[in-house]
């Protein structure tokens, strides 16, 4: 019953204090309850406890894992092999990619990648990764070209607005377009 009384007392005290600022938040929005935070490099309590328990036992545990692995336990065998032969990390590729400045040089770069793969300088996986590096260039070139086209359309529209075509009668239009190569047209009297 002591717990219920304590929680009721806490609830009564909170109600007497009135509503919190920030709508139920114990701290103002954007402010941490622990601004200093946990110290950098500090370890979790369970990690520290495990280190204390395992201290001095690393050699015996390793020996036991090897024995279990040699006994046929697949999981222990995988654990041991993962420690002996870690997963291969990417290696630096000794390949000079031609400079990419425009769409034509992008095509030259892709050709160089294909030639290097065919010649055995690059593996297909390395060539694929290098080709993926060129993809953002293509997007940038496309965006730039689209912006240039928009700019040209705006300039043409502004030019048309500034210099409207002179009004022309239908007859003048027909004379200019239909009979341009026949020479002057004779008037028909009615």
C-alpha positions as CSV (number, residue, x, y, z in Angstrom):
1,X,0.0,0.0,0.0
2,X,3.0,2.3,0.6
3,X,3.7,2.3,-3.2
4,X,0.1,3.4,-4.0
5,X,0.3,6.2,-1.4
6,X,3.6,7.4,-2.7
7,X,2.3,7.5,-6.3
8,X,-0.8,9.3,-5.2
9,X,1.3,11.8,-3.3
10,X,3.5,12.4,-6.4
11,X,0.4,12.8,-8.6
12,X,-1.2,15.3,-6.1
13,X,2.1,17.3,-6.0
14,X,2.2,17.3,-9.9
15,X,-1.4,18.4,-10.1
16,X,-0.8,21.2,-7.5
17,X,2.2,22.5,-9.5
18,X,-0.1,23.1,-12.4
19,X,0.4,22.2,-16.1
20,X,3.9,21.9,-17.4
21,X,5.3,24.1,-20.0
22,X,5.6,22.5,-23.4
23,X,2.5,20.3,-23.0
24,X,3.6,17.4,-20.8
25,X,7.3,17.6,-21.5
26,X,9.6,17.7,-18.4
27,X,12.0,20.0,-20.3
28,X,11.5,22.7,-22.9
29,X,11.3,21.5,-26.5
30,X,14.8,21.1,-28.0
31,X,16.5,21.0,-24.6
32,X,17.9,17.7,-23.3
33,X,17.5,16.6,-19.7
34,X,21.2,15.8,-19.7
35,X,22.9,18.3,-21.9
36,X,26.4,17.0,-21.2
37,X,25.3,13.5,-22.2
38,X,27.3,10.3,-21.6
39,X,31.0,10.8,-21.7
40,X,32.6,9.9,-25.0
41,X,34.2,6.4,-24.9
42,X,32.3,5.3,-21.7
43,X,31.2,1.7,-21.8
44,X,27.8,0.2,-21.0
45,X,27.6,-1.4,-17.5
46,X,26.9,-4.9,-19.0
47,X,29.9,-4.5,-21.3
48,X,32.1,-3.7,-18.3
49,X,30.7,-6.7,-16.3
50,X,31.4,-9.1,-19.3
51,X,34.9,-7.8,-19.6
52,X,35.6,-8.4,-15.9
53,X,34.1,-11.9,-16.0
54,X,36.1,-12.8,-19.2
55,X,39.4,-11.2,-18.0
56,X,42.2,-13.8,-18.2
57,X,39.9,-16.4,-19.9
58,X,40.5,-15.4,-23.5
59,X,43.0,-18.1,-24.2
60,X,40.9,-20.9,-22.6
61,X,37.7,-19.7,-24.4
62,X,39.6,-19.6,-27.7
63,X,40.9,-23.1,-27.2
64,X,37.4,-24.4,-26.3
65,X,35.9,-22.7,-29.5
66,X,38.5,-24.4,-31.6
67,X,37.8,-27.8,-30.0
68,X,34.1,-27.5,-30.5
69,X,34.7,-26.4,-34.1
70,X,36.9,-29.4,-34.7
71,X,34.2,-31.6,-33.1
72,X,31.9,-30.6,-36.0
73,X,29.9,-27.7,-34.6
74,X,29.1,-25.6,-37.7
75,X,28.5,-22.4,-35.8
76,X,31.8,-22.6,-33.9
77,X,33.6,-23.5,-37.2
78,X,32.2,-20.4,-38.9
79,X,33.2,-18.2,-35.9
80,X,36.8,-19.6,-36.0
81,X,37.0,-19.2,-39.8
82,X,35.6,-15.7,-39.7
83,X,38.4,-14.7,-37.3
84,X,41.1,-16.4,-39.4
85,X,39.9,-15.1,-42.8
86,X,37.9,-11.9,-42.3
87,X,35.7,-10.8,-45.1
88,X,37.6,-9.2,-47.9
89,X,37.4,-5.5,-48.1
90,X,37.5,-3.5,-51.2
91,X,40.9,-2.8,-52.6
92,X,42.0,0.3,-54.4
93,X,41.8,0.0,-58.2
94,X,44.9,1.1,-60.2
95,X,42.9,2.6,-63.0
96,X,43.0,6.1,-64.3
97,X,39.6,7.3,-65.3
98,X,39.6,9.9,-68.1
99,X,38.4,13.3,-67.0
100,X,34.6,13.7,-67.3
101,X,33.7,17.2,-68.4
102,X,30.8,16.7,-70.8
103,X,28.7,13.9,-72.3
104,X,31.3,13.1,-74.9
105,X,34.0,12.6,-72.3
106,X,31.6,10.5,-70.3
107,X,31.3,8.2,-73.3
108,X,35.1,8.1,-73.5
109,X,35.3,7.2,-69.8
110,X,32.8,4.3,-70.3
111,X,34.7,3.1,-73.3
112,X,38.0,3.1,-71.2
113,X,36.3,1.1,-68.5
114,X,35.0,-1.5,-71.0
115,X,38.4,-1.7,-72.6
116,X,40.2,-2.2,-69.3
117,X,37.7,-4.9,-68.3
118,X,38.2,-6.7,-71.7
119,X,42.0,-6.4,-71.2
120,X,41.9,-8.0,-67.8
121,X,43.0,-4.8,-65.9
122,X,39.6,-4.6,-64.1
123,X,37.3,-7.3,-62.8
124,X,33.7,-7.1,-64.0
125,X,32.7,-6.1,-60.4
126,X,35.3,-3.3,-60.4
127,X,34.1,-2.1,-63.8
128,X,30.5,-2.1,-62.6
129,X,31.5,0.0,-59.5
130,X,33.4,2.5,-61.7
131,X,30.5,2.7,-64.1
132,X,28.2,3.5,-61.2
133,X,30.5,6.4,-60.4
134,X,29.8,7.9,-63.8
135,X,26.0,7.9,-63.4
136,X,25.8,11.1,-61.3
137,X,27.8,12.9,-64.0
138,X,25.1,11.9,-66.5
139,X,22.4,13.3,-64.2
140,X,24.3,16.5,-63.8
141,X,24.7,16.9,-67.5
142,X,21.0,16.2,-68.1
143,X,20.0,18.7,-65.5
144,X,22.3,21.4,-66.9
145,X,21.1,20.8,-70.5
146,X,17.4,21.0,-69.4
147,X,18.1,24.3,-67.6
148,X,19.8,25.6,-70.7
149,X,16.8,24.6,-72.8
150,X,14.4,26.4,-70.3
151,X,16.6,29.5,-70.4
152,X,16.5,29.5,-74.2
153,X,12.7,29.1,-74.2
154,X,12.4,32.0,-71.7
155,X,14.7,34.2,-73.9
156,X,12.7,33.3,-77.1
157,X,9.4,34.1,-75.3
158,X,10.8,37.4,-74.1
159,X,12.1,38.2,-77.6
160,X,8.6,37.5,-79.1
161,X,7.0,39.6,-76.4
162,X,9.4,42.5,-77.1
163,X,9.1,42.2,-80.9
164,X,5.7,41.1,-81.9
165,X,5.2,40.2,-85.6
166,X,3.5,42.8,-87.7
167,X,-0.2,42.0,-88.5
168,X,-0.7,40.5,-91.9
169,X,-3.8,40.0,-93.9
170,X,-4.8,36.6,-95.0
171,X,-4.1,37.5,-98.6
172,X,-0.6,38.7,-97.7
173,X,0.1,35.6,-95.8
174,X,-1.1,33.4,-98.8
175,X,1.0,35.4,-101.2
176,X,4.1,34.9,-99.0
177,X,3.6,31.2,-98.4
178,X,1.8,29.6,-101.3
179,X,3.0,31.3,-104.4
180,X,6.6,32.3,-103.3
181,X,8.3,30.3,-106.0
182,X,5.8,31.1,-108.9
183,X,6.6,34.8,-109.0
184,X,4.1,37.6,-108.7
185,X,0.5,36.7,-108.9
186,X,-1.9,38.3,-111.3
187,X,-5.0,40.0,-109.9
188,X,-8.3,38.5,-111.0
189,X,-10.9,41.1,-111.7
190,X,-14.5,40.5,-110.7
